Amino acid sequence: MNITDISHLRLNIDIDLEKLKSEMGILNESYKFEDYHSVFFGAKRKYKKSWSGIALYGTDGELYNDFYEGLHNNDKPILPTELESKLPYMYEVIDKVFGDSPKSIVRLMRIAPNSSLLWHSHVQEHKQNPNQLIIQIPIDMPDGFKYCVVDKDEFKWWKRFHKPNWFKSLSEFEMEEGNAYYFNSYHYHNVYNPSKEYRTALMFYVNYEHSDIQSLLNSSFSVK
């Protein structure tokens, strides 16, 4: 099966949710989440209001550099941030996910209450390599939060603000706290938070060309 043909996949990784939540408490006491600053006119206002985060692995080891699009960080190394000494279990989970594959950007990302993003594709629009995959581990998942994916062939630019049920190819699903998931960024996707609480998740970029990442996903097709 081609990994881009499925909307999501629960991964075969053991994770201690209570430890993740405990470290989130430590983080929230001393650090802030930075609003996401998009360079795209139609997304600037919405993303700044809806999306925020902090880096565990970031460009030059900085906490917030990767939340400002257009800074031309491509020639700079991806390094662990100062949070490595504060959140040891999260970094243990990061090591589990990557195995021996090279580390890439890892961020804690929040979706604000009563908000969504815009329909977008990392590959079709933002030139992401199709072998670069997204993995998410929800830590705080409010009731009613939905992930949505629609086929790239059904999407048109003028459908950017369409409601999910307007798409015939819609795949709509939930993710459970404390589980790791592959999330399709090849096709067009969006998330919706109708609750009064933040959704917070660890978000990874991994390279599917590496054998450890392939093994992780291949072993996960049997997970129930």
N, C-alpha and C positions, 0 to 999 in steps of 0.2 A: 504494500500500500504506500502511495506517495503521501508524505506527511502533510503536504499542502492541501490534500483532499479532505482532511478532517478539521472540524472547528476547534477541538480541544482534546486533551488526553491527560488523564490523571497519571502521575508518574510514580514509579515504584521507589519511593524514598521515605524512610522513617524520620518523622519530625516531631519534636516535643513542643506542642503548642503552648503549654504553660510557660516554658522557658522563653519562647518568643514574646509572649505577652508581658512577662516580667521585664525583659529588656526594653520593650516599648515604653514601659513606665519609666525606666531610667532615662531613656532618650527624651521623653516628653518633659522631664524635669529641667533639662539643661540646654536643649536645642530647639530651634525653630524649623519649620518646613518652609522652603522657598517656593513662591508662586512660579509657575512655568511661563516663560516669556517667549511666545512664538513670533516668528518674523512674518507669518502669513496674515494679511490684513483681516480676512474673515474669521480668523481664530484667535487673534490677540486678546480681545476683551474676554471672550468666553473661557479660554484656557487659563488666563490669569486668575479668573474667579473660581474655576472648577478643579484645577489640577495643581498639585504641589508635591514637593518631595525633598529628599536629602540623600546624598550619595554615600555608599559604603565602599565601592570602588568607583573612582571618578577620574577625570582628566587631571593629570598632575597631582592626584591625591587630594583635590579640592572638594569641599562639601557641596558647593552650589554652582560651579562653572557650567555644568551640563544642563542647567535649567534656563540658559540663555542661548537661544539659537543664533547662529551666525557669528560665533566667536572664533571660528576657524581653529578648532582644537585637534584637527586630524593628525598633526605631526607630533603630538605630545603623548607621553605614556599614560596608560591606565594603571593607577596605583591605589592601594588601600588608603582610606581617609583616616583621620584621627579617631574615628569611631571604633577602630579595630581593638583599641584597649578598653573600650567601654562596653562593647557588645560581643563578648567572646563566643556565645552560642550562635549568634547569627553568622559569624564568620566561619564557624564549624559547618553550618548548613551550606554556606557558599562553597566551601571546599567539597562537600558531598556532591553538590550539583555539577561542578566543573570537572571533578576528577583530576586528571592530568592535563586537561585541555587548558589553553591560555585563558587567563582571566580577562573579562571585558567589563563594561559598565554594569554595576549593580546598584539599584536605588530602592529606597522605601518611597512608594508613591501613594498619595492620598487622592481620593475623589470626594469632593465636598458634598454636603447634604443637598438634596433636591437639585441635583445637577447631572449633566452628561457631558461627553465630548462631542466631536463631530465625526461623521463617517470618514474613515481614512484608511489607507493601506501603506504600510512601511515600504513595501516592495514596489507597488505600482506607481506611487507618487514620490516617495522620499529616497529612491535609489538604494534601498537596503539590499544587500546581497541575499538572494533567496535561501542561501544556506545559513543565514543568521536567523536564529529562532528566538522567540520570546518565551520565557518561563516565568510564571507567577506563583507566589505562595501567599495566599490571603492570611492576614493576621487578625484584622478586625473586619468582619463581614456583616454589615447590617442586613436585616430582613428585607427581602424584595430586590436586592441588588442583582442586576442582570448583565451578563456578557452576551454580545450579539455579533454574529458574523454573517455576511451575505456574499454571494459569489461575485467576483470581479466583473464577470461578463454581464451581470444585471445592473451594475452600478454605472451612473453617469454623473458628471460634475454637479448638475442641477438637482441631484437627489441628496445633496450633502446634509440637509436638514430633515429628510424624510423620517417618519416614524418607523420603528422596526416592522410592524405588521403590514406595511405598505410593500414589502419585498417578498416575492414568491419564494426565494431561495433562503429565507431567514433560518438560521440556527440560533436559538435562544436558550441559555442555560445558566446555572448557578455554579459556584465553586465553594467548597467547604473550607473553613478556617483550618490551618495547620496541614494542608495537603498541597503538594506541588503539582502544577499543571503546565503542559505545553498549551499556548494560546496562539491561534492562527493570526499572523500579521501579514500573510501573503495576500489574502483576500481583504475585503473592506470590513471594518469592525468598529464597534462603539460599545460604550458601557453606560448604564443608567442607574442612578442612585436616587430612588424616590423617598428615602428615609430622612430622618433628622440627625443622622450620625455620619461620621466619616468612614469610608472604606479605606483601609490601609493594607498594602501588600508589598512584599519583596518582589522586585522585577529584575530579571536577568536577561542579558543578551548572550546567547551561546552559539558556537559554531558547529553545525551539524556535520561538517566534513571531518571532524575529529572522532576517532573511534570510540572514545569514552562517552561522548554525547549520543552517538548512534546506539551504543549498547544500552544506555539509560532508557532511551525511547523505545527501542525494540523490546526490552524486558517489561515495559509497562503496558503493552497491548493485552497482556493477560491479567492485569489488575482489575478487580471487580469494584 
